[in-house]
Each structure stands twice: as structure tokens, then as C-alpha cells.
């Protein structure tokens, strides 16, 4: 059963990456906060993901979501968000408002300590892709690890797939 979930997640990742492989969307001039734009303008995918990890460790949802494009897509393992539909398959969260539900679940009070202690390594995988390798509860019976695949355009996360490693 686990291989089915992993197969579905892999297929969904491939489809979403293919959909994201077009050119960068133009951004309207004068939109957004100028200081925030200049701070992250031209950031590499690795820099954006590392900034995202630091935001995650604060538990501040507004700070976390500032890393995402308005039309972002986030794919999660089954059951990560308690009310995701369908509950038995991967969750697909489209748009920054829907994606916020994912991070609200991850940095909820019962999980924030694990996020703060999470060990991470980020690796570039092309001009707009970065992988985040992470481990929580390292060396403990409840250890969990995975790889997140990020597509970053204009210093914003447009796609993320959270893939858990098999135990």
C-alpha cells in the first residue's frame, strides 16, 4: 500500500513539474512591498528554500507563506492535513490560501518542536528546482524523514511536493 502512495506522489510530482516547466510569469511593475521584493529579488532556489526552512522554525504562518506565489501548488502525503480530500491519497493544495492549511498543520503546537529541531540539507537541481532533505527525531524510534521538491520562480515557491521516506 505504501508503494501505491509513493507512486501516486511521484506521478503527481512529475505532472506538476511538467506543468511548471514553462517560462516565468511576468510580474506587474510596482506590485508588492518594494523592500521585500529587493530583499528576495534574484534569490536562488536554494536560498529561497533555506529562508523557508528558517521561517518554518519560527512557526509564524505569515512569514512562512510569504515565500509562496499566489498560485502555488503544494502536494502532501496522505493525512498530513486532517480534513484533506481525499483523506486516503495525497493532498493537493492549490493557491496560497489553500496551501496555508498545510503549514498550519505542520507548525501546530503539537508539532512545532519537531520542526524546530529538524535537520535539513538543501541541494540545487537546476535553474529553478531545489530539493530539501530533512529528518525529524533523528536516531529515535519515531524518526521521520523525507525529501521536499521545490520549484521556485521569481524568488517565490510555485510548487512543493512533500515526500516521506519509507520506513
VMD Tcl script that builds the backbone (N, CA, C; Angstrom):
set m [mol new atoms 501]
animate dup $m
set s [atomselect $m all]
$s set {name element resname resid chain x y z} {
  {N N UNK 1 A 0.816 -1.195 0.000}
  {CA C UNK 1 A 0.000 0.000 0.000}
  {C C UNK 1 A 0.860 1.259 0.000}
  {N N UNK 2 A 1.983 1.215 0.753}
  {CA C UNK 2 A 2.855 2.388 0.805}
  {C C UNK 2 A 3.449 2.701 -0.562}
  {N N UNK 3 A 3.768 1.644 -1.326}
  {CA C UNK 3 A 4.344 1.900 -2.657}
  {C C UNK 3 A 3.327 2.549 -3.566}
  {N N UNK 4 A 2.028 2.266 -3.354}
  {CA C UNK 4 A 0.985 2.910 -4.158}
  {C C UNK 4 A 0.961 4.399 -3.867}
  {N N UNK 5 A 0.994 4.767 -2.589}
  {CA C UNK 5 A 1.011 6.182 -2.219}
  {C C UNK 5 A 2.234 6.868 -2.793}
  {N N UNK 6 A 3.395 6.205 -2.705}
  {CA C UNK 6 A 4.631 6.789 -3.231}
  {C C UNK 6 A 4.547 6.938 -4.751}
  {N N UNK 7 A 3.943 5.943 -5.422}
  {CA C UNK 7 A 3.780 6.012 -6.875}
  {C C UNK 7 A 2.880 7.172 -7.248}
  {N N UNK 8 A 1.791 7.340 -6.505}
  {CA C UNK 8 A 0.869 8.444 -6.771}
  {C C UNK 8 A 1.578 9.770 -6.558}
  {N N UNK 9 A 2.333 9.893 -5.448}
  {CA C UNK 9 A 3.058 11.127 -5.180}
  {C C UNK 9 A 4.091 11.410 -6.262}
  {N N UNK 10 A 4.795 10.359 -6.707}
  {CA C UNK 10 A 5.801 10.548 -7.751}
  {C C UNK 10 A 5.150 10.992 -9.055}
  {N N UNK 11 A 4.032 10.356 -9.417}
  {CA C UNK 11 A 3.329 10.736 -10.644}
  {C C UNK 11 A 2.803 12.164 -10.540}
  {N N UNK 12 A 2.238 12.512 -9.393}
  {CA C UNK 12 A 1.729 13.870 -9.204}
  {C C UNK 12 A 2.868 14.875 -9.287}
  {N N UNK 13 A 4.029 14.524 -8.727}
  {CA C UNK 13 A 5.191 15.414 -8.788}
  {C C UNK 13 A 5.623 15.633 -10.225}
  {N N UNK 14 A 5.698 14.549 -10.982}
  {CA C UNK 14 A 6.129 14.666 -12.374}
  {C C UNK 14 A 5.162 15.531 -13.178}
  {N N UNK 15 A 3.866 15.321 -12.973}
  {CA C UNK 15 A 2.872 16.126 -13.686}
  {C C UNK 15 A 2.972 17.596 -13.299}
  {N N UNK 16 A 3.101 17.850 -12.018}
  {CA C UNK 16 A 3.167 19.241 -11.568}
  {C C UNK 16 A 4.458 19.908 -12.042}
  {N N UNK 17 A 5.577 19.184 -12.009}
  {CA C UNK 17 A 6.823 19.758 -12.501}
  {C C UNK 17 A 6.725 20.048 -13.997}
  {N N UNK 18 A 6.083 19.148 -14.740}
  {CA C UNK 18 A 5.901 19.385 -16.173}
  {C C UNK 18 A 5.050 20.624 -16.399}
  {N N UNK 19 A 4.011 20.784 -15.596}
  {CA C UNK 19 A 3.148 21.951 -15.736}
  {C C UNK 19 A 3.882 23.234 -15.383}
  {N N UNK 20 A 4.845 23.128 -14.469}
  {CA C UNK 20 A 5.594 24.312 -14.039}
  {C C UNK 20 A 6.785 24.612 -14.938}
  {N N UNK 21 A 7.058 23.782 -15.937}
  {CA C UNK 21 A 8.289 23.932 -16.697}
  {C C UNK 21 A 8.254 25.023 -17.751}
  {N N UNK 22 A 7.153 25.718 -17.880}
  {CA C UNK 22 A 7.085 26.829 -18.826}
  {C C UNK 22 A 7.906 27.997 -18.334}
  {N N UNK 23 A 7.884 29.086 -19.067}
  {CA C UNK 23 A 8.646 30.277 -18.692}
  {C C UNK 23 A 8.101 30.937 -17.453}
  {N N UNK 24 A 8.846 31.877 -16.969}
  {CA C UNK 24 A 8.428 32.609 -15.777}
  {C C UNK 24 A 7.324 33.577 -16.111}
  {N N UNK 25 A 6.367 33.652 -15.231}
  {CA C UNK 25 A 5.257 34.578 -15.428}
  {C C UNK 25 A 5.731 35.989 -15.167}
  {N N UNK 26 A 5.327 36.934 -15.994}
  {CA C UNK 26 A 5.725 38.312 -15.736}
  {C C UNK 26 A 5.041 38.840 -14.493}
  {N N UNK 27 A 5.729 39.733 -13.800}
  {CA C UNK 27 A 5.126 40.347 -12.626}
  {C C UNK 27 A 4.864 41.809 -12.935}
  {N N UNK 28 A 3.704 42.315 -12.500}
  {CA C UNK 28 A 3.398 43.709 -12.778}
  {C C UNK 28 A 4.332 44.632 -12.022}
  {N N UNK 29 A 4.750 45.697 -12.680}
  {CA C UNK 29 A 5.627 46.661 -12.028}
  {C C UNK 29 A 4.874 47.383 -10.926}
  {N N UNK 30 A 5.608 47.659 -9.854}
  {CA C UNK 30 A 5.018 48.414 -8.761}
  {C C UNK 30 A 4.157 47.571 -7.835}
  {N N UNK 31 A 4.089 46.240 -8.054}
  {CA C UNK 31 A 3.264 45.429 -7.173}
  {C C UNK 31 A 4.089 44.945 -5.993}
  {N N UNK 32 A 3.459 44.811 -4.846}
  {CA C UNK 32 A 4.103 44.279 -3.660}
  {C C UNK 32 A 4.942 45.309 -2.937}
  {N N UNK 33 A 5.494 44.877 -1.817}
  {CA C UNK 33 A 6.334 45.712 -0.970}
  {C C UNK 33 A 7.724 45.811 -1.583}
  {N N UNK 34 A 8.193 47.003 -1.848}
  {CA C UNK 34 A 9.470 47.212 -2.528}
  {C C UNK 34 A 10.626 46.650 -1.720}
  {N N UNK 35 A 10.602 46.792 -0.390}
  {CA C UNK 35 A 11.719 46.298 0.407}
  {C C UNK 35 A 11.752 44.778 0.395}
  {N N UNK 36 A 10.601 44.124 0.473}
  {CA C UNK 36 A 10.556 42.670 0.426}
  {C C UNK 36 A 10.996 42.170 -0.942}
  {N N UNK 37 A 10.592 42.872 -1.991}
  {CA C UNK 37 A 10.961 42.472 -3.340}
  {C C UNK 37 A 12.462 42.577 -3.542}
  {N N UNK 38 A 13.070 43.668 -3.063}
  {CA C UNK 38 A 14.506 43.825 -3.261}
  {C C UNK 38 A 15.285 42.850 -2.393}
  {N N UNK 39 A 14.738 42.468 -1.239}
  {CA C UNK 39 A 15.408 41.539 -0.342}
  {C C UNK 39 A 15.522 40.156 -0.969}
  {N N UNK 40 A 14.470 39.715 -1.689}
  {CA C UNK 40 A 14.495 38.369 -2.224}
  {C C UNK 40 A 14.659 38.332 -3.742}
  {N N UNK 41 A 14.756 39.489 -4.383}
  {CA C UNK 41 A 14.898 39.531 -5.841}
  {C C UNK 41 A 16.169 38.804 -6.254}
  {N N UNK 42 A 16.018 37.908 -7.207}
  {CA C UNK 42 A 17.171 37.195 -7.717}
  {C C UNK 42 A 17.684 36.097 -6.821}
  {N N UNK 43 A 16.945 35.734 -5.792}
  {CA C UNK 43 A 17.380 34.668 -4.903}
  {C C UNK 43 A 17.352 33.334 -5.653}
  {N N UNK 44 A 18.336 32.496 -5.383}
  {CA C UNK 44 A 18.377 31.174 -5.994}
  {C C UNK 44 A 17.333 30.284 -5.322}
  {N N UNK 45 A 16.944 29.180 -5.969}
  {CA C UNK 45 A 16.016 28.256 -5.309}
  {C C UNK 45 A 16.533 27.775 -3.951}
  {N N UNK 46 A 17.825 27.504 -3.853}
  {CA C UNK 46 A 18.394 27.064 -2.571}
  {C C UNK 46 A 18.228 28.148 -1.516}
  {N N UNK 47 A 18.496 29.397 -1.867}
  {CA C UNK 47 A 18.336 30.496 -0.917}
  {C C UNK 47 A 16.881 30.635 -0.474}
  {N N UNK 48 A 15.952 30.509 -1.407}
  {CA C UNK 48 A 14.528 30.618 -1.071}
  {C C UNK 48 A 14.121 29.485 -0.135}
  {N N UNK 49 A 14.566 28.264 -0.430}
  {CA C UNK 49 A 14.206 27.116 0.418}
  {C C UNK 49 A 14.834 27.250 1.795}
  {N N UNK 50 A 16.070 27.693 1.879}
  {CA C UNK 50 A 16.712 27.872 3.186}
  {C C UNK 50 A 15.999 28.957 4.002}
  {N N UNK 51 A 15.570 30.021 3.337}
  {CA C UNK 51 A 14.781 31.068 4.011}
  {C C UNK 51 A 13.456 30.482 4.501}
  {N N UNK 52 A 12.865 29.626 3.677}
  {CA C UNK 52 A 11.598 28.974 4.035}
  {C C UNK 52 A 11.775 28.088 5.281}
  {N N UNK 53 A 12.860 27.335 5.328}
  {CA C UNK 53 A 13.120 26.474 6.489}
  {C C UNK 53 A 13.235 27.320 7.754}
  {N N UNK 54 A 13.954 28.430 7.670}
  {CA C UNK 54 A 14.079 29.315 8.833}
  {C C UNK 54 A 12.711 29.861 9.257}
  {N N UNK 55 A 11.878 30.215 8.285}
  {CA C UNK 55 A 10.526 30.694 8.605}
  {C C UNK 55 A 9.715 29.586 9.264}
  {N N UNK 56 A 9.858 28.360 8.767}
  {CA C UNK 56 A 9.138 27.225 9.358}
  {C C UNK 56 A 9.512 27.064 10.834}
  {N N UNK 57 A 10.786 27.225 11.131}
  {CA C UNK 57 A 11.249 27.017 12.504}
  {C C UNK 57 A 10.748 28.092 13.462}
  {N N UNK 58 A 10.240 29.218 12.933}
  {CA C UNK 58 A 9.650 30.242 13.792}
  {C C UNK 58 A 8.191 29.921 14.116}
  {N N UNK 59 A 7.551 29.141 13.244}
  {CA C UNK 59 A 6.134 28.838 13.424}
  {C C UNK 59 A 5.213 29.972 13.011}
  {N N UNK 60 A 5.756 31.050 12.454}
  {CA C UNK 60 A 4.977 32.226 12.048}
  {C C UNK 60 A 4.385 31.987 10.658}
  {N N UNK 61 A 3.079 31.710 10.603}
  {CA C UNK 61 A 2.432 31.373 9.327}
  {C C UNK 61 A 2.551 32.474 8.280}
  {N N UNK 62 A 2.420 33.726 8.683}
  {CA C UNK 62 A 2.539 34.813 7.708}
  {C C UNK 62 A 3.944 34.841 7.099}
  {N N UNK 63 A 4.943 34.652 7.924}
  {CA C UNK 63 A 6.325 34.619 7.440}
  {C C UNK 63 A 6.541 33.416 6.520}
  {N N UNK 64 A 6.010 32.267 6.893}
  {CA C UNK 64 A 6.123 31.056 6.068}
  {C C UNK 64 A 5.479 31.284 4.708}
  {N N UNK 65 A 4.265 31.808 4.712}
  {CA C UNK 65 A 3.509 31.944 3.457}
  {C C UNK 65 A 4.052 33.048 2.563}
  {N N UNK 66 A 4.866 33.938 3.101}
  {CA C UNK 66 A 5.455 34.997 2.265}
  {C C UNK 66 A 6.426 34.424 1.232}
  {N N UNK 67 A 6.828 33.175 1.392}
  {CA C UNK 67 A 7.734 32.523 0.446}
  {C C UNK 67 A 7.007 31.969 -0.784}
  {N N UNK 68 A 5.675 31.952 -0.758}
  {CA C UNK 68 A 4.887 31.264 -1.788}
  {C C UNK 68 A 4.245 32.227 -2.776}
  {N N UNK 69 A 4.185 31.797 -4.034}
  {CA C UNK 69 A 3.456 32.528 -5.073}
  {C C UNK 69 A 1.954 32.358 -4.818}
  {N N UNK 70 A 1.174 33.307 -5.267}
  {CA C UNK 70 A -0.284 33.248 -5.074}
  {C C UNK 70 A -0.890 31.973 -5.659}
  {N N UNK 71 A -0.341 31.481 -6.773}
  {CA C UNK 71 A -0.893 30.307 -7.442}
  {C C UNK 71 A -0.094 29.033 -7.160}
  {N N UNK 72 A 0.585 28.993 -6.026}
  {CA C UNK 72 A 1.397 27.842 -5.661}
  {C C UNK 72 A 0.564 26.561 -5.607}
  {N N UNK 73 A 1.240 25.436 -5.766}
  {CA C UNK 73 A 0.633 24.116 -5.583}
  {C C UNK 73 A 1.523 23.362 -4.603}
  {N N UNK 74 A 0.910 22.809 -3.548}
  {CA C UNK 74 A 1.634 22.019 -2.559}
  {C C UNK 74 A 0.973 20.649 -2.492}
  {N N UNK 75 A 1.789 19.598 -2.658}
  {CA C UNK 75 A 1.302 18.227 -2.579}
  {C C UNK 75 A 1.833 17.626 -1.286}
  {N N UNK 76 A 0.946 16.964 -0.544}
  {CA C UNK 76 A 1.314 16.403 0.752}
  {C C UNK 76 A 1.067 14.900 0.791}
  {N N UNK 77 A 1.724 14.220 1.719}
  {CA C UNK 77 A 1.423 12.804 1.926}
  {C C UNK 77 A -0.008 12.644 2.443}
  {N N UNK 78 A -0.581 11.462 2.289}
  {CA C UNK 78 A -1.940 11.230 2.792}
  {C C UNK 78 A -2.054 11.558 4.276}
  {N N UNK 79 A -3.114 12.281 4.633}
  {CA C UNK 79 A -3.440 12.537 6.026}
  {C C UNK 79 A -2.648 13.629 6.718}
  {N N UNK 80 A -1.764 14.325 6.022}
  {CA C UNK 80 A -0.996 15.383 6.688}
  {C C UNK 80 A -1.915 16.482 7.204}
  {N N UNK 81 A -2.888 16.852 6.405}
  {CA C UNK 81 A -3.887 17.838 6.819}
  {C C UNK 81 A -5.142 17.042 7.165}
  {N N UNK 82 A -5.620 17.181 8.394}
  {CA C UNK 82 A -6.673 16.300 8.903}
  {C C UNK 82 A -7.936 16.259 8.058}
  {N N UNK 83 A -8.299 17.371 7.428}
  {CA C UNK 83 A -9.546 17.378 6.659}
  {C C UNK 83 A -9.313 17.405 5.150}
  {N N UNK 84 A -8.128 16.934 4.711}
  {CA C UNK 84 A -7.857 16.959 3.277}
  {C C UNK 84 A -8.755 15.967 2.552}
  {N N UNK 85 A -9.043 16.269 1.310}
  {CA C UNK 85 A -9.878 15.403 0.491}
  {C C UNK 85 A -9.097 15.015 -0.750}
  {N N UNK 86 A -8.972 13.745 -1.075}
  {CA C UNK 86 A -9.440 12.612 -0.286}
  {C C UNK 86 A -8.485 12.342 0.878}
  {N N UNK 87 A -8.996 11.783 1.930}
  {CA C UNK 87 A -8.192 11.529 3.129}
  {C C UNK 87 A -7.207 10.388 2.912}
  {N N UNK 88 A -7.455 9.516 1.940}
  {CA C UNK 88 A -6.621 8.334 1.743}
  {C C UNK 88 A -5.527 8.515 0.703}
  {N N UNK 89 A -5.510 9.604 0.002}
  {CA C UNK 89 A -4.495 9.826 -1.033}
  {C C UNK 89 A -3.709 11.076 -0.733}
  {N N UNK 90 A -2.806 11.423 -1.652}
  {CA C UNK 90 A -2.043 12.650 -1.436}
  {C C UNK 90 A -2.964 13.859 -1.453}
  {N N UNK 91 A -2.614 14.856 -0.660}
  {CA C UNK 91 A -3.365 16.104 -0.667}
  {C C UNK 91 A -2.784 17.038 -1.711}
  {N N UNK 92 A -3.640 17.708 -2.442}
  {CA C UNK 92 A -3.195 18.700 -3.417}
  {C C UNK 92 A -3.833 20.017 -3.017}
  {N N UNK 93 A -2.997 20.981 -2.659}
  {CA C UNK 93 A -3.459 22.266 -2.156}
  {C C UNK 93 A -3.052 23.337 -3.162}
  {N N UNK 94 A -4.038 23.929 -3.804}
  {CA C UNK 94 A -3.796 24.901 -4.868}
  {C C UNK 94 A -4.070 26.310 -4.374}
  {N N UNK 95 A -3.108 27.190 -4.597}
  {CA C UNK 95 A -3.238 28.577 -4.181}
  {C C UNK 95 A -2.700 28.774 -2.781}
  {N N UNK 96 A -2.250 29.971 -2.521}
  {CA C UNK 96 A -1.591 30.272 -1.253}
  {C C UNK 96 A -2.541 30.140 -0.061}
  {N N UNK 97 A -3.818 30.451 -0.256}
  {CA C UNK 97 A -4.775 30.337 0.850}
  {C C UNK 97 A -4.967 28.876 1.234}
  {N N UNK 98 A -5.135 28.003 0.228}
  {CA C UNK 98 A -5.304 26.575 0.494}
  {C C UNK 98 A -4.010 25.976 1.054}
  {N N UNK 99 A -2.865 26.380 0.513}
  {CA C UNK 99 A -1.571 25.860 0.978}
  {C C UNK 99 A -1.304 26.237 2.434}
  {N N UNK 100 A -1.837 27.338 2.871}
  {CA C UNK 100 A -1.650 27.781 4.265}
  {C C UNK 100 A -2.139 26.705 5.244}
  {N N UNK 101 A -3.156 25.947 4.848}
  {CA C UNK 101 A -3.682 24.866 5.700}
  {C C UNK 101 A -2.604 23.829 5.987}
  {N N UNK 102 A -1.753 23.559 4.993}
  {CA C UNK 102 A -0.679 22.586 5.160}
  {C C UNK 102 A 0.269 23.042 6.266}
  {N N UNK 103 A 0.684 24.289 6.183}
  {CA C UNK 103 A 1.686 24.775 7.128}
  {C C UNK 103 A 1.099 25.057 8.503}
  {N N UNK 104 A -0.183 25.346 8.548}
  {CA C UNK 104 A -0.858 25.465 9.846}
  {C C UNK 104 A -0.828 24.113 10.560}
  {N N UNK 105 A -0.988 23.031 9.800}
  {CA C UNK 105 A -0.933 21.689 10.391}
  {C C UNK 105 A 0.491 21.336 10.820}
  {N N UNK 106 A 1.468 21.681 9.991}
  {CA C UNK 106 A 2.858 21.310 10.285}
  {C C UNK 106 A 3.407 22.054 11.503}
  {N N UNK 107 A 3.081 23.342 11.641}
  {CA C UNK 107 A 3.641 24.115 12.756}
  {C C UNK 107 A 2.644 24.288 13.903}
  {N N UNK 108 A 1.631 23.434 13.926}
  {CA C UNK 108 A 0.695 23.447 15.056}
  {C C UNK 108 A 1.481 23.178 16.346}
  {N N UNK 109 A 0.961 23.617 17.477}
  {CA C UNK 109 A 1.710 23.473 18.736}
  {C C UNK 109 A 2.234 22.062 19.018}
  {N N UNK 110 A 1.506 21.026 18.611}
  {CA C UNK 110 A 1.967 19.660 18.895}
  {C C UNK 110 A 3.094 19.202 17.966}
  {N N UNK 111 A 3.421 19.964 16.920}
  {CA C UNK 111 A 4.475 19.562 16.002}
  {C C UNK 111 A 5.606 20.551 15.857}
  {N N UNK 112 A 5.462 21.731 16.441}
  {CA C UNK 112 A 6.454 22.784 16.234}
  {C C UNK 112 A 7.832 22.422 16.781}
  {N N UNK 113 A 7.900 21.724 17.909}
  {CA C UNK 113 A 9.207 21.343 18.450}
  {C C UNK 113 A 9.967 20.451 17.472}
  {N N UNK 114 A 9.252 19.544 16.796}
  {CA C UNK 114 A 9.892 18.675 15.799}
  {C C UNK 114 A 10.409 19.495 14.623}
  {N N UNK 115 A 9.651 20.494 14.212}
  {CA C UNK 115 A 10.078 21.358 13.104}
  {C C UNK 115 A 11.314 22.158 13.513}
  {N N UNK 116 A 11.303 22.698 14.720}
  {CA C UNK 116 A 12.440 23.495 15.190}
  {C C UNK 116 A 13.723 22.674 15.260}
  {N N UNK 117 A 13.617 21.384 15.610}
  {CA C UNK 117 A 14.787 20.525 15.760}
  {C C UNK 117 A 15.135 19.769 14.471}
  {N N UNK 118 A 14.387 19.995 13.418}
  {CA C UNK 118 A 14.570 19.284 12.161}
  {C C UNK 118 A 15.954 19.567 11.569}
  {N N UNK 119 A 16.620 18.506 11.122}
  {CA C UNK 119 A 17.897 18.639 10.433}
  {C C UNK 119 A 17.614 18.686 8.943}
  {N N UNK 120 A 18.262 19.605 8.232}
  {CA C UNK 120 A 17.976 19.782 6.806}
  {C C UNK 120 A 19.255 19.927 5.989}
  {N N UNK 121 A 19.112 19.605 4.710}
  {CA C UNK 121 A 20.156 19.844 3.719}
  {C C UNK 121 A 19.452 20.204 2.422}
  {N N UNK 122 A 19.894 21.260 1.770}
  {CA C UNK 122 A 19.268 21.730 0.538}
  {C C UNK 122 A 20.239 21.542 -0.614}
  {N N UNK 123 A 19.690 21.127 -1.766}
  {CA C UNK 123 A 20.523 20.867 -2.934}
  {C C UNK 123 A 19.863 21.434 -4.190}
  {N N UNK 124 A 20.624 22.159 -4.975}
  {CA C UNK 124 A 20.123 22.681 -6.254}
  {C C UNK 124 A 19.967 21.527 -7.237}
  {N N UNK 125 A 18.892 21.568 -8.019}
  {CA C UNK 125 A 18.643 20.531 -9.027}
  {C C UNK 125 A 18.318 21.160 -10.373}
  {N N UNK 126 A 18.833 22.328 -10.630}
  {CA C UNK 126 A 18.576 23.018 -11.884}
  {C C UNK 126 A 18.356 24.492 -11.621}
  {N N UNK 127 A 17.989 25.204 -12.668}
  {CA C UNK 127 A 17.828 26.651 -12.551}
  {C C UNK 127 A 16.698 27.076 -11.630}
  {N N UNK 128 A 15.635 26.259 -11.518}
  {CA C UNK 128 A 14.502 26.666 -10.692}
  {C C UNK 128 A 14.008 25.569 -9.759}
  {N N UNK 129 A 14.825 24.554 -9.531}
  {CA C UNK 129 A 14.424 23.433 -8.679}
  {C C UNK 129 A 15.442 23.234 -7.560}
  {N N UNK 130 A 14.932 22.965 -6.366}
  {CA C UNK 130 A 15.783 22.609 -5.226}
  {C C UNK 130 A 15.123 21.473 -4.463}
  {N N UNK 131 A 15.945 20.590 -3.939}
  {CA C UNK 131 A 15.469 19.515 -3.073}
  {C C UNK 131 A 15.848 19.870 -1.638}
  {N N UNK 132 A 14.930 19.589 -0.727}
  {CA C UNK 132 A 15.189 19.752 0.703}
  {C C UNK 132 A 15.114 18.362 1.325}
  {N N UNK 133 A 16.238 17.892 1.857}
  {CA C UNK 133 A 16.282 16.612 2.563}
  {C C UNK 133 A 16.172 16.937 4.050}
  {N N UNK 134 A 15.259 16.289 4.750}
  {CA C UNK 134 A 15.025 16.633 6.146}
  {C C UNK 134 A 14.813 15.390 6.993}
  {N N UNK 135 A 15.127 15.531 8.293}
  {CA C UNK 135 A 14.917 14.461 9.270}
  {C C UNK 135 A 14.421 15.089 10.566}
  {N N UNK 136 A 13.395 14.472 11.122}
  {CA C UNK 136 A 12.902 14.850 12.448}
  {C C UNK 136 A 13.102 13.661 13.377}
  {N N UNK 137 A 13.390 13.937 14.642}
  {CA C UNK 137 A 13.580 12.909 15.671}
  {C C UNK 137 A 14.711 11.947 15.304}
  {N N UNK 138 A 15.805 12.479 14.764}
  {CA C UNK 138 A 16.917 11.650 14.288}
  {C C UNK 138 A 17.422 10.710 15.381}
  {N N UNK 139 A 17.537 9.420 15.036}
  {CA C UNK 139 A 18.053 8.409 15.950}
  {C C UNK 139 A 17.048 7.906 16.972}
  {N N UNK 140 A 15.826 8.408 16.922}
  {CA C UNK 140 A 14.808 7.982 17.866}
  {C C UNK 140 A 13.846 7.004 17.171}
  {N N UNK 141 A 13.108 6.221 17.945}
  {CA C UNK 141 A 12.177 5.263 17.333}
  {C C UNK 141 A 11.123 5.927 16.429}
  {N N UNK 142 A 10.790 7.166 16.714}
  {CA C UNK 142 A 9.787 7.879 15.918}
  {C C UNK 142 A 10.407 8.738 14.812}
  {N N UNK 143 A 11.671 8.436 14.420}
  {CA C UNK 143 A 12.343 9.210 13.376}
  {C C UNK 143 A 11.507 9.205 12.096}
  {N N UNK 144 A 11.447 10.354 11.470}
  {CA C UNK 144 A 10.754 10.513 10.193}
  {C C UNK 144 A 11.632 11.387 9.302}
  {N N UNK 145 A 11.660 11.046 8.022}
  {CA C UNK 145 A 12.490 11.827 7.099}
  {C C UNK 145 A 11.817 11.877 5.741}
  {N N UNK 146 A 12.311 12.782 4.924}
  {CA C UNK 146 A 11.740 12.894 3.598}
  {C C UNK 146 A 12.517 13.858 2.736}
  {N N UNK 147 A 11.967 14.055 1.563}
  {CA C UNK 147 A 12.530 14.993 0.593}
  {C C UNK 147 A 11.397 15.860 0.087}
  {N N UNK 148 A 11.600 17.152 0.107}
  {CA C UNK 148 A 10.647 18.080 -0.496}
  {C C UNK 148 A 11.243 18.574 -1.802}
  {N N UNK 149 A 10.434 18.559 -2.843}
  {CA C UNK 149 A 10.840 19.064 -4.147}
  {C C UNK 149 A 10.195 20.436 -4.311}
  {N N UNK 150 A 11.010 21.441 -4.605}
  {CA C UNK 150 A 10.525 22.808 -4.767}
  {C C UNK 150 A 10.814 23.296 -6.181}
  {N N UNK 151 A 9.851 24.000 -6.763}
  {CA C UNK 151 A 10.081 24.771 -7.975}
  {C C UNK 151 A 9.924 26.230 -7.566}
  {N N UNK 152 A 10.939 27.036 -7.876}
  {CA C UNK 152 A 10.975 28.432 -7.455}
  {C C UNK 152 A 11.104 29.315 -8.695}
  {N N UNK 153 A 10.219 30.290 -8.790}
  {CA C UNK 153 A 10.267 31.264 -9.887}
  {C C UNK 153 A 10.127 32.654 -9.297}
  {N N UNK 154 A 10.909 33.595 -9.780}
  {CA C UNK 154 A 10.870 34.973 -9.282}
  {C C UNK 154 A 10.951 35.010 -7.759}
  {N N UNK 155 A 11.807 34.161 -7.201}
  {CA C UNK 155 A 12.065 34.086 -5.757}
  {C C UNK 155 A 10.847 33.685 -4.933}
  {N N UNK 156 A 9.875 33.026 -5.572}
  {CA C UNK 156 A 8.689 32.532 -4.869}
  {C C UNK 156 A 8.517 31.042 -5.170}
  {N N UNK 157 A 8.036 30.295 -4.192}
  {CA C UNK 157 A 7.782 28.873 -4.370}
  {C C UNK 157 A 6.472 28.724 -5.148}
  {N N UNK 158 A 6.554 28.099 -6.331}
  {CA C UNK 158 A 5.356 27.884 -7.147}
  {C C UNK 158 A 4.863 26.450 -7.035}
  {N N UNK 159 A 5.737 25.555 -6.565}
  {CA C UNK 159 A 5.364 24.153 -6.410}
  {C C UNK 159 A 6.209 23.530 -5.317}
  {N N UNK 160 A 5.564 22.679 -4.502}
  {CA C UNK 160 A 6.269 21.911 -3.482}
  {C C UNK 160 A 5.604 20.557 -3.360}
  {N N UNK 161 A 6.411 19.513 -3.350}
  {CA C UNK 161 A 5.915 18.162 -3.100}
  {C C UNK 161 A 6.641 17.636 -1.869}
  {N N UNK 162 A 5.888 17.269 -0.843}
  {CA C UNK 162 A 6.442 16.739 0.402}
  {C C UNK 162 A 6.375 15.219 0.311}
  {N N UNK 163 A 7.536 14.574 0.230}
  {CA C UNK 163 A 7.607 13.129 0.028}
  {C C UNK 163 A 8.266 12.502 1.252}
  {N N UNK 164 A 7.526 11.622 1.938}
  {CA C UNK 164 A 8.065 10.935 3.104}
  {C C UNK 164 A 8.880 9.730 2.656}
  {N N UNK 165 A 9.995 9.464 3.353}
  {CA C UNK 165 A 10.767 8.264 3.089}
  {C C UNK 165 A 10.047 7.073 3.696}
  {N N UNK 166 A 10.115 5.935 3.017}
  {CA C UNK 166 A 9.510 4.697 3.545}
  {C C UNK 166 A 10.279 4.262 4.779}
  {N N UNK 167 A 9.562 3.679 5.714}
  {CA C UNK 167 A 10.218 3.195 6.947}
  {C C UNK 167 A 10.664 1.780 6.762}
}
mol reanalyze $m
mol bondsrecalc $m
mol representation Tube
mol addrep $m
